[in-house]
Amino acid sequence: MRNQFFNHERKIIVGDTMTDECWDSLLPSPLQSLSPFQWTPISVIERTWKYLSSDGVTSVVDLGSGVGKFCIYLSLLFSDSIDIFGLEDREELLSVSEGLKKHWGVSRVQFQKANFLTHFPYGHSHYYCFNPLYETIKGSHSIDLKKNKSANQFLKDLQTFKEILFLLKPKSKLITFHGFGGSFLPGFRLVLNEEISGGEFQVWEKENT
């Protein structure tokens, strides 16, 4: 997946109306077909931007950033004015993310090869995830078959994720689309719950413990 797929006759200009179709046209075909199931919809990123704009955001981390769509478009909406980080453990997706980052010219987005269950980036004000444990479920539309898929693995990862999130400092926010893997998050309160693009958009706030 080299970056020649960014050589289009017409570049999308920042300020144009953005659509998922426009964004996905910059991806290799196999990754375009995964878009409805794996990459955050434009409408959800725009809703996140609207929420963050009034919530005192200092930095955002996408837990399982995939092709970088959430991080890069969010940075464009913020005019490259806040720090945004993406964690992804697939090298091929990181390569695509870096290509898109260069294409759009955003400077305050950083991608890192890491599994957030083993290398969690504490210290940020806001975190985002799009059903990050889906790849351990035996379902369709997976990115690949590299990860162990079983109910036991899913429950183990979910427990680990909850324990990690419980260690976040008070007032930290977790923004989720299609959930984090469960319906109850110990130590957090649900402050926003909306239906967007066929899924739940939720914001969780870490309580004082």
C-alpha positions, 0 to 999 in steps of 0.5 A: 500500500504505497502512496501512489493512490494519493495522486488524484487529478482533483484534490479535495480543498479544505472548506469544501463539503466533505463526504465519506465518499470523497475521503474514501476515494483516497484509500486503496480499494480494499480499505474503501470497502471496509469504510462503513464498518471500520472507519469513523463516518464524517458526520461522527467526526464533525459531531465530535468536533462540535462537542470538543469545541465547547469542552476545554479539549487540550489533546485527543487520542484515537484508540485504534486509529486505523487509516487515520480518518478520525485524527486527520479530519478532526485536525482539519476541522480544528485548523491544526490547532490541537494535538491529536494522537492515533494509536494503531498496531497494524503497520500497513494502516499506519503507512496509509495514515502517514500518507494521508497526513502528508496529503492534508498537511496537518502538523499536529497529528501523530501516529504511533504503532502501539496496542492501547491495551498494553501501551496506554497513553495516559495524561490526555484530556479526551480519548476516542474509540470506534468499537475498538474490541470488534476485531476479537469478535467472530464477525464479518467485515474484519480488517484481517484475520491476524488477531485471535477471535473468540468470546474468551479473548473479547471478555479478557480484553474488555476487562483489561480495557475497563481496568485501564480506563478506571486509572484515568484522572477525574474529568477525563472524557471517553468518546465512543461510537458503537461503544467501547465493548460493553454497556457499563463503565466503572468509575464513569458517568454517561454525559451524552448519548445520541444516535448518529449514522446508525450508531450510538455516539456517547461521551463518558466522564471519569468521576472522582474516586 
